[in-house]
C-alpha cells in the first residue's frame, strides 16, 4: 500500500492522460457529464435492479430522441413550403391590354383556295343538315388583303397546292349504354394507311369548325413565314373609335399591332410597361382605360369563328398573348366594365419546387421573342416535338430554324401525327410539362366584369352621330356594331403570395435542441461531451490493441531464450569448502542447518545436505537468484581436481 502510494506520488503528470480501463473512463463520464440520468448508472452500482432500470430508461430515451430526429429530417428533406400572404399598397404600372376584332384577313395570295374551301364547307353542311348557306356565309371576295411585297412571287393559287378530298365530314353512330349516339367528324390515317382514327365531336358545329381550321392551316402554310402587313392594313381608327387612359387620350406610341390567323387584327396597349404615362396612381373607373370599339364582323372567313364582338386579354408586359387559352369576349351593343385585382406570386425554386427566373435554365428553346411564360414554353416544346416526329410544324405556332409548316400535299399524314401528339400533350403524356417549369415570379390578374346596354335607346342616335362626325362611323345594319369597354384597377392594393420553407435550417436546429432538452435536459455542450467520449473510446481501444500486440511479441521472444546457468566466483567456493571442513571437525553438528557464505557480491543461502552421502560431503545444494543448481556432483568433481 505504501509502495503504491509512493509510486502515485512520484508519478509526474503528462501532457495527455489516458484511462487505465474502459470502466474508469465510463465512470468518469457518468460522474461529470451534463446529461441527466447517467450518474445513476454509477451511484446505483451496488443495486443491480436500479442499474438495469436506469440503463433501460436511458436507452429508451435515446431511442425516442433519434426517432424524433428521423421524423424531423424526413420532413426537412421533403422540402415542404408554406404560403405567406402580405398586402402592399403603392403606385404600379397598368397591365398590358390586347384587343382583337375576331376578323382575320383573307389574303389575296390564297383567296382562290379559300373560296374552294368555303364551297366544300357549304356542301358538307348541306349534306349533314340540308341547309343552303351559300347566300349568307360564303363568296365574300370583296375584302381580300393585298400584300405589296409578295407580288414577285406570283399568285400562289396557281401553284401545285390542291385541297384534299380525303378528309370529308362524316356522321358516325356508336352504342353507349345500349343507346345510339351520333357524332360528326373526319377520318385521319398515317402514311401507310394502316392506322386510322376518326376525329369526332358530339356537336356538329364543333366538328365543322375544326374541320375548316384543319384545311385552313394547310392553305395558310403556302404563305411566307414572315408577312409585313403593317403598311397595308386598316388603321387603328377603323377599330378603336375612342381611347382614353386616366382622362388623357391615347397616343400612337401606346400600342403595337400584330395579326392573328384566327382572331384577326390585334392591338396591344402598354406592351413594354416602361412609359410613365401608364402608371396607375388612383383606383376606380375614371382612372382606367376606356375604349369604344367597332364590334362589326366583316365575315372575311366566317367559319373560323362563330363569335361576333371583340376579344380582350389582360396580361403582363413583354408577354405573348395566347388568346386561345385566355381572354374573354366583349359583346356588341354592350358597355363592359372590367375591374382587375393584381396578385403577385413568388416561388422558392431549387429543392422546394421547380421554377425558372427568366427561362435561361430551361432545356426547351423558346420560339417566341418575348419573356418566358409557361404557355410559351409548352407551345415551343410541342412545336419542337412535332417537327421531330411529324416532319413539319403546326401553323399557329412559330417555326424552329430550318422547318416548314405542315401541308398535306407534302406530308399527307401530318394530321394523324398532330392530333395524336396533341392528345398526349393534353393528357400530360409528353414530357413538356416536366421540361417547362413555372416562372419563379409572376403577376396574376383577377377579373370581375359588369355589363349594361350601350348606348341606351334614348342616347343611341346622338352617340352614333357623334361617332360618324368624328371617326367616320357609318352603320349600314340594324344590329348594334359598337361596344364600350373600361378596364380599371379596383384598388391599388395588391396581394403578394410568397413561398417560404416550412422547416428551415434554423427551425430544424431549434426543434432538435428542443427534443434533446426534452429527453435529456441538456444542451449542445452535452453533445460535445458525447463526441469526447467516443474519441476517448477510440483512442483507448487503439492503445490496448497496441499493448496486446507488443506483449504477444515479447512473449514469443521469451519462449525462444536458453535456460540460465549458475557460475560462482572462486572465492565463494573456497569459503564454502572451509565451512564444510569446520563442520566435520565439530563434535556434533545441528541436525539441520543453513550454511551461508558472504562475499562482496552478496549472500548465498545454502540448504541442508542432501540425503545422498556422496553429494552432501562434496558440495551442498546451492540456490542462486531463484535457480536451483542440479549439477552439484559434476561441479564438486571439477573443484576437487
C-alpha positions in Angstrom: 0.0 0.0 0.0 2.7 2.4 1.0 4.7 1.5 -2.1 1.7 2.1 -4.4 1.0 5.5 -2.8 4.7 6.4 -3.2 4.5 5.3 -6.8 1.4 7.5 -7.3 3.2 10.5 -5.6 6.3 10.1 -7.7 4.4 9.8 -11.0 4.5 13.0 -12.9 1.5 14.3 -14.8 1.9 14.0 -18.6 0.7 16.3 -21.4 -2.0 13.8 -22.4 -3.6 11.4 -19.9 -5.5 8.2 -20.7 -7.6 6.0 -18.6 -6.3 2.7 -17.3 -9.5 0.8 -18.4 -12.9 1.4 -20.0 -14.5 1.1 -16.7 -12.6 4.1 -15.4 -13.4 6.1 -18.4 -17.1 5.3 -18.3 -17.3 6.1 -14.6 -15.6 9.4 -15.1 -18.0 10.3 -17.9 -21.1 9.4 -15.9 -20.0 11.4 -12.9 -19.0 14.5 -14.8 -21.3 14.7 -17.8 -24.2 17.2 -18.0 -26.6 14.6 -19.4 -29.2 13.9 -16.9 -29.6 10.3 -15.5 -26.1 9.0 -16.4 -24.9 9.4 -12.8 -27.5 6.9 -11.7 -25.6 4.2 -13.5 -22.6 4.7 -11.2 -24.3 5.6 -7.9 -26.6 2.6 -8.2 -23.8 0.2 -8.9 -24.4 -1.8 -5.7 -28.1 -2.3 -6.7 -28.3 -4.2 -9.9 -32.0 -3.7 -10.3 -31.7 0.1 -10.2 -28.7 0.0 -12.6 -30.7 -2.1 -15.1 -33.7 0.2 -14.7 -31.7 3.3 -15.4 -29.9 1.7 -18.2 -33.1 0.7 -20.0 -34.6 4.2 -19.3 -31.6 5.9 -20.9 -31.6 3.6 -23.9 -35.4 4.2 -24.4 -34.7 7.9 -24.2 -32.0 7.7 -26.8 -34.4 5.6 -29.0 -37.2 8.1 -28.7 -34.8 11.0 -29.3 -33.4 9.6 -32.6 -36.8 8.5 -33.7 -37.9 12.1 -33.4 -34.7 13.2 -35.2 -35.6 10.8 -38.1 -39.0 12.3 -38.4 -37.6 15.8 -38.5 -35.0 15.0 -41.1 -37.5 13.1 -43.3 -39.8 16.2 -43.2 -36.9 18.5 -43.8 -35.7 16.6 -46.9 -39.2 16.6 -48.3 -38.7 20.4 -48.6 -42.3 21.4 -47.8 -43.3 25.1 -48.2 -45.8 27.3 -46.5 -47.5 30.2 -48.2 -47.4 33.6 -46.6 -49.7 36.4 -47.8 -49.0 40.1 -47.5 -50.7 43.2 -48.7 -48.9 46.1 -50.4 -50.2 49.5 -51.5 -48.2 51.6 -53.9 -48.5 53.1 -57.4 -47.9 50.5 -60.0 -47.8 50.1 -63.8 -51.0 49.4 -65.7 -51.0 45.9 -67.3 -50.8 45.2 -71.0 -54.2 45.1 -72.8 -54.6 43.2 -76.1 -57.8 43.5 -78.2 -58.6 41.6 -81.4 -61.5 42.2 -83.8 -62.2 38.4 -84.4 -62.0 39.0 -88.2 -58.8 37.5 -89.7 -57.6 38.7 -93.1 -58.5 37.0 -96.3 -55.1 37.2 -98.1 -55.4 37.6 -101.9 -52.5 35.2 -102.4 -54.6 32.3 -101.2 -58.0 33.7 -101.9 -58.9 31.1 -104.6 -58.1 28.2 -102.2 -60.2 29.8 -99.5 -63.1 30.1 -102.0 -62.8 26.4 -102.7 -62.8 25.6 -99.0 -65.9 27.7 -98.5 -67.7 25.7 -101.2 -66.5 22.4 -99.6 -67.9 23.6 -96.3 -71.2 24.6 -97.9 -71.5 21.1 -99.4 -70.7 19.5 -96.1 -73.2 21.5 -94.2 -75.9 20.8 -96.8 -75.0 17.1 -96.7 -75.2 16.9 -92.9 -78.1 19.2 -92.2 -79.8 20.0 -95.5 -79.2 23.8 -95.1 -78.2 26.0 -98.0 -75.9 28.7 -96.6 -74.2 30.0 -99.8 -76.1 33.2 -99.9 -75.3 34.3 -96.4 -71.9 33.0 -95.5 -69.6 32.4 -98.4 -68.1 34.1 -101.5 -67.2 37.3 -99.7 -64.3 38.2 -102.0 -64.5 42.0 -101.7 -62.4 42.0 -98.5 -59.2 40.5 -99.8 -56.0 41.9 -98.4 -53.2 42.5 -101.0 -49.7 42.4 -99.7 -47.4 44.6 -101.7 -44.1 42.9 -101.1 -45.2 39.5 -102.4 -46.2 40.4 -105.9 -43.0 39.0 -107.3 -44.0 35.5 -106.1 -46.9 35.3 -108.4 -50.3 34.0 -107.5 -50.0 31.1 -105.2 -53.4 30.0 -106.2 -51.9 28.8 -109.5 -49.3 26.7 -107.6 -49.4 22.9 -107.2 -51.4 23.1 -104.0 -54.8 21.3 -104.1 -57.4 20.9 -101.4 -57.6 17.3 -100.4 -60.9 15.4 -100.6 -59.7 12.7 -98.3 -60.9 14.4 -95.1 -64.6 14.7 -95.7 -67.0 15.2 -92.8 -68.9 12.1 -91.9 -71.7 11.2 -89.4 -71.0 8.2 -87.3 -73.0 6.3 -84.7 -72.0 4.2 -81.8 -73.6 2.3 -79.0 -73.1 3.6 -75.4 -75.0 2.0 -72.6 -77.4 0.4 -75.0 -78.3 3.7 -76.7 -77.2 5.1 -80.1 -75.1 8.2 -80.1 -74.4 10.3 -83.2 -71.2 12.2 -83.8 -69.7 14.1 -86.6 -66.0 14.1 -87.6 -63.4 13.3 -90.2 -61.0 10.4 -90.8 -57.2 10.6 -90.3 -54.7 7.9 -91.3 -50.9 7.5 -91.1 -48.6 7.5 -94.1 -49.2 3.8 -94.8 -53.0 3.9 -94.2 -52.8 1.0 -91.7 -53.5 3.1 -88.7 -56.6 5.3 -88.8 -59.0 7.0 -86.4 -61.9 9.4 -86.5 -61.6 12.9 -85.1 -65.2 13.2 -83.9 -67.3 15.6 -81.9 -70.7 15.2 -80.4 -71.6 18.7 -81.6 -71.7 19.1 -85.4 -70.8 22.8 -85.0 -67.5 22.0 -83.3 -66.8 19.3 -85.9 -67.3 21.8 -88.8 -65.1 24.4 -87.2 -62.3 22.0 -86.5 -62.5 20.5 -90.0 -62.5 24.0 -91.5 -59.5 25.0 -89.4 -57.6 21.9 -90.4 -57.9 22.7 -94.2 -57.3 26.4 -93.4 -53.9 25.7 -91.8 -52.9 23.8 -95.0 -53.9 26.7 -97.2 -52.2 29.3 -95.0 -49.0 27.2 -95.0 -48.5 28.4 -98.6 -47.8 31.9 -97.4 -44.3 33.0 -96.4 -43.5 32.7 -92.7 -43.0 36.4 -92.3 -45.5 38.8 -93.9 -45.2 42.5 -93.4 -48.8 43.9 -93.4 -48.2 46.9 -91.2 -48.2 49.3 -94.2 -51.2 47.8 -95.9 -53.7 47.1 -93.1 -56.6 49.1 -91.8 -55.6 51.7 -89.2 -56.4 51.5 -85.6 -59.0 54.2 -86.0 -61.1 51.7 -88.1 -61.3 49.5 -85.0 -60.8 51.8 -82.0 -63.1 54.9 -82.2 -62.1 56.3 -78.8 -59.2 55.6 -76.4 -58.5 57.3 -73.1 -56.4 56.5 -70.1 -56.7 58.4 -66.9 -58.7 61.0 -68.7 -56.0 61.6 -71.3 -56.3 60.5 -75.0 -54.0 57.6 -76.0 -51.0 58.3 -78.2 -49.9 56.4 -81.3 -46.8 55.1 -79.4 -49.0 53.4 -76.8 -49.9 50.4 -78.9 -48.4 47.8 -81.2 -50.1 45.8 -83.9 -50.0 42.2 -85.0 -52.2 39.8 -86.9 -53.5 36.5 -85.5 -54.6 33.9 -88.0 -57.8 33.2 -86.1 -58.6 36.3 -84.1 -57.7 38.8 -86.8 -56.2 42.2 -86.3 -54.9 42.8 -82.8 -53.5 45.7 -80.8 -51.6 45.6 -77.6 -51.6 48.7 -75.3 -48.7 49.3 -72.9 -46.9 46.3 -74.2 -43.5 47.2 -72.7 -44.6 48.7 -69.4 -41.9 51.3 -69.3 -43.8 54.5 -70.1 -44.6 56.6 -67.0 -47.9 57.6 -68.8 -49.3 54.2 -67.9 -48.5 54.5 -64.2 -51.7 53.9 -62.1 -51.9 56.3 -59.2 -55.6 56.0 -58.3 -58.1 53.2 -58.4 -61.6 53.5 -60.0 -63.3 53.7 -63.4 -62.4 57.3 -64.2 -58.7 56.4 -63.9 -58.7 53.3 -66.1 -58.5 52.6 -69.8 -61.7 53.4 -71.7 -62.3 52.2 -75.3 -65.1 52.5 -77.8 -64.6 49.7 -80.3 -66.1 48.6 -83.6 -67.6 45.2 -83.0 -68.8 44.5 -86.5 -67.8 41.3 -88.1 -67.0 41.7 -91.8 -67.1 37.9 -92.3 -63.9 37.6 -94.2 -63.6 34.0 -93.1 -66.8 33.2 -91.2 -66.3 29.6 -90.3 -63.1 30.3 -88.3 -65.2 31.8 -85.5 -68.9 31.9 -84.8 -68.5 34.8 -82.3 -69.1 38.5 -83.2 -67.5 41.1 -81.0 -64.1 41.8 -79.6 -61.5 39.6 -77.9 -59.8 41.2 -74.9 -56.9 39.8 -72.8 -55.2 41.3 -69.8 -51.6 40.1 -69.3 -48.1 41.0 -68.2 -45.7 43.3 -70.1 -43.4 41.7 -72.7 -45.6 38.6 -72.7 -47.0 36.9 -75.8 -50.9 37.0 -75.5 -52.3 33.5 -76.0 -55.8 34.4 -76.8 -56.9 30.9 -77.5 -56.2 30.0 -73.8 -57.0 33.2 -72.0 -59.0 36.3 -72.7 -62.8 37.0 -72.9 -65.2 38.3 -75.5 -66.9 41.7 -75.5 -70.5 41.7 -76.8 -71.6 44.3 -79.4 -74.1 46.9 -78.1 -72.9 46.4 -74.5 -70.8 48.6 -72.2 -68.5 46.3 -70.2 -66.6 47.4 -67.1 -63.7 45.2 -66.1 -62.2 45.5 -62.6 -58.8 44.0 -62.1 -57.0 42.9 -59.0 -53.3 42.0 -59.1 -51.8 39.1 -57.3 -48.0 38.5 -57.2 -46.7 35.0 -56.7 -43.1 34.4 -55.7 -41.9 30.8 -55.7 -38.7 29.5 -54.0 -37.4 27.1 -56.6 -34.4 24.9 -56.1 -35.2 21.9 -53.8 -38.5 23.4 -52.8 -40.0 23.4 -56.3 -39.2 23.7 -60.0 -39.3 27.2 -61.3 -37.2 29.4 -63.5 -36.3 33.1 -63.2 -36.0 34.1 -66.8 -36.1 30.8 -68.8 -32.3 30.6 -69.4 -32.0 27.4 -67.4 -34.9 25.6 -69.3 -34.0 22.9 -71.8 -36.6 24.0 -74.3 -35.6 26.7 -76.7 -38.3 29.3 -76.8 -39.7 30.2 -80.2 -41.2 33.5 -79.0 -39.2 36.7 -78.7 -41.0 37.9 -75.5 -40.3 37.0 -71.9 -40.7 33.4 -70.5 -44.1 32.1 -69.7 -45.4 28.6 -69.2 -47.6 28.7 -72.3 -44.8 30.0 -74.4 -42.6 27.1 -73.3 -45.3 24.5 -73.8 -46.0 25.7 -77.3 -42.3 25.8 -78.1 -41.8 22.3 -76.7 -44.8 20.9 -78.7 -43.6 22.5 -81.9 -40.1 21.0 -81.5 -41.5 17.6 -80.9 -43.9 17.9 -83.8 -41.1 18.9 -86.2 -39.1 15.9 -85.0 -42.0 13.4 -85.1 -44.2 14.7 -88.0 -41.6 16.4 -90.2 -43.3 19.8 -90.2 -44.6 22.5 -87.9 -48.1 23.5 -86.6 -49.2 26.6 -88.3 -50.4 28.5 -85.2 -47.0 28.3 -83.5 -43.7 29.8 -84.6 -41.2 27.6 -86.5 -37.8 26.4 -85.4 -34.9 27.3 -87.8 -35.0 25.2 -91.0 -38.5 23.8 -90.5 -41.6 24.4 -92.6 -45.3 24.4 -91.9 -47.4 21.3 -92.5 -49.1 20.8 -95.8 -51.0 17.6 -96.6 -49.8 17.8 -100.2 -46.3 17.3 -98.9 -47.0 15.4 -95.6 -50.2 13.5 -96.1 -50.2 12.0 -92.6 -49.4 15.1 -90.6 -52.9 15.5 -89.3 -52.8 11.9 -87.9 -49.5 12.7 -86.3 -50.6 16.1 -84.9 -53.8 15.0 -83.2 -52.2 12.1 -81.5 -49.3 14.3 -80.2 -51.8 16.9 -79.1 -53.9 14.3 -77.2 -50.7 13.1 -75.5 -49.9 16.7 -74.5 -53.4 17.3 -73.1 -53.1 14.0 -71.1 -49.6 15.0 -69.8 -48.0 12.1 -71.5 -45.4 14.3 -73.2 -42.5 15.5 -71.2 -43.2 19.1 -72.0 -44.8 19.7 -68.6 -41.7 18.3 -67.0 -39.4 20.4 -69.1 -41.4 23.7 -68.7 -41.4 25.0 -65.1 -43.5 27.8 -63.9 -41.9 31.3 -63.5 -40.4 31.9 -60.1 -42.1 35.3 -60.1 -45.3 36.2 -62.0 -48.2 38.5 -61.7 -51.8 37.2 -62.0 -54.8 39.3 -62.6 -58.2 38.5 -61.2 -61.0 39.9 -63.3 -64.6 40.9 -62.4 -66.9 42.3 -65.1 -70.2 44.0 -65.3 -72.3 44.8 -68.4 -75.0 47.2 -69.3 -76.8 48.0 -72.6 -75.0 50.7 -74.5 -75.9 53.0 -76.0 -79.3 53.3 -74.5 -82.4 53.7 -76.6 -82.6 57.4 -76.0 -78.9 58.2 -76.5 -78.1 55.9 -79.4 -79.0 58.4 -82.0 -76.7 61.2 -80.8 -73.9 58.7 -79.9 -73.9 57.4 -83.5 -74.0 60.9 -84.9 -71.0 61.9 -82.8 -69.0 58.9 -83.9 -70.0 59.4 -87.5 -68.9 63.1 -87.4 -65.6 62.4 -85.5 -64.5 59.0 -86.7 -66.3 58.5 -90.0 -68.5 55.8 -88.4 -71.2 54.5 -90.8 -73.6 51.9 -89.6 -75.3 50.0 -92.5 -77.0 47.3 -90.5 -79.7 47.2 -87.9 -77.6 45.3 -85.4 -75.5 47.0 -82.8 -71.9 47.1 -84.1 -70.2 49.1 -81.4 -69.1 48.2 -77.9 -67.6 50.1 -75.0 -65.1 48.6 -72.5 -63.5 50.1 -69.5 -60.6 48.4 -67.7 -59.5 49.8 -64.3 -57.9 48.8 -61.1 -60.4 48.1 -58.4 -57.8 49.1 -55.8 -54.1 49.7 -55.8 -53.6 47.2 -53.0 -52.1 44.0 -54.4 -51.7 40.7 -52.7 -48.3 39.1 -52.6 -48.1 35.3 -52.1 -44.7 34.1 -51.1 -43.4 30.6 -50.6 -41.1 30.1 -47.6 -39.7 26.8 -46.2 -41.9 25.1 -43.7 -38.8 23.7 -41.9 -35.7 25.9 -42.4 -32.2 25.1 -41.1 -32.7 27.3 -38.1 -36.0 25.8 -37.2 -34.6 22.3 -37.7 -31.8 23.0 -35.2 -34.2 24.6 -32.8 -36.5 21.6 -33.0 -33.6 19.2 -32.5 -32.5 21.2 -29.4 -36.0 21.1 -28.0 -36.2 17.3 -28.4 -32.7 16.9 -26.9 -33.7 19.0 -23.9 -37.0 17.1 -23.5 -35.4 13.7 -23.3 -32.1 14.5 -21.6 -32.4 18.0 -20.2 -29.0 19.1 -21.6 -27.5 21.4 -24.2 -25.3 21.3 -27.2 -22.2 21.0 -24.9 -23.5 17.6 -23.9 -23.3 16.6 -27.5 -19.6 17.7 -27.4 -19.1 15.5 -24.3 -20.5 12.5 -26.1 -18.2 13.1 -29.0 -15.3 13.4 -26.5 -16.4 10.0 -25.0 -16.4 8.5 -28.5 -12.9 9.9 -29.2 -11.6 8.6 -25.9 -13.0 5.2 -26.5 -11.4 5.0 -29.9 -8.0 6.2 -28.6 -8.1 3.8 -25.6 -9.1 0.9 -27.9 -6.1 1.6 -30.2 -3.8 1.8 -27.2 -5.0 -1.5 -25.8 -4.6 -3.2 -29.2 -1.1 -1.8 -29.5 -0.2 -3.1 -26.0 -1.6 -6.6 -26.8 0.3 -6.8 -30.0 3.5 -5.8 -28.2 3.0 -8.3 -25.3 2.5 -11.1 -27.8 5.8 -10.2 -29.5 7.7 -10.1 -26.1 6.2 -13.5 -25.0 7.3 -15.0 -28.4 10.9 -13.9 -27.7 10.9 -15.3 -24.1 9.9 -18.8 -25.3 13.0 -19.0 -27.6 15.6 -17.9 -24.8 18.0 -20.5 -23.2 18.0 -21.7 -19.5 20.3 -19.5 -17.4 23.4 -21.3 -15.8 24.9 -20.8 -12.4 28.5 -19.6 -12.0 30.3 -18.9 -8.7 33.4 -17.0 -8.1 36.5 -19.0 -6.9 36.5 -17.1 -3.6 32.9 -18.1 -2.9 33.7 -21.8 -3.4 36.7 -21.6 -1.1 34.5 -20.2 1.7 32.1 -23.0 1.2 34.8 -25.6 1.4 36.2 -24.1 4.7 32.9 -24.0 6.3 32.3 -27.6 5.4 35.6 -28.7 7.0 34.8 -26.9 10.2 31.6 -28.7 10.4 33.3 -32.1 10.1 35.8 -31.2 13.0 33.0 -30.3 15.4 31.8 -32.9 17.8 28.2 -32.8 16.7 26.6 -30.5 14.2 23.0 -29.4 14.2 20.6 -31.9 12.6 19.6 -29.4 10.0 21.1 -26.0 9.3 21.9 -23.4 6.8 25.4 -22.6 5.7 25.7 -19.0 4.3 28.8 -17.8 2.6 29.2 -14.0 2.4 31.2 -12.3 -0.3 31.4 -9.0 -1.7 28.9 -9.9 -4.4 26.1 -10.8 -1.8 24.8 -13.7 0.4 24.3 -17.2 -0.9 21.8 -19.2 1.1 22.9 -22.9 1.4 20.3 -25.6 2.0 21.0 -28.6 4.4 22.9 -31.5 2.9 21.1 -34.0 0.8 20.3 -37.5 2.0 22.7 -38.8 -0.5 26.0 -39.4 1.3 28.4 -38.6 -1.6 26.6 -35.4 -2.7 26.4 -33.9 0.9 30.1 -34.3 1.6 31.4 -33.0 -1.7 29.1 -29.9 -2.2 25.9 -28.8 -0.6 22.9 -27.7 -2.7 23.2 -24.1 -3.8 20.3 -21.7 -4.7 21.3 -18.6 -6.5 19.0 -15.9 -7.8 15.9 -18.2 -7.8 17.6 -21.0 -9.8 18.5 -24.3 -8.2 21.8 -25.9 -9.2 21.2 -29.5 -10.3 24.8 -30.1 -11.4 26.3 -30.4 -7.8 28.2 -33.7 -8.3 29.9 -32.6 -11.5 30.8 -29.2 -10.1 32.3 -30.8 -7.0 34.4 -33.1 -9.0 35.8 -30.3 -11.0 36.7 -28.4 -7.9 38.5 -31.3 -6.3 40.6 -31.8 -9.3 
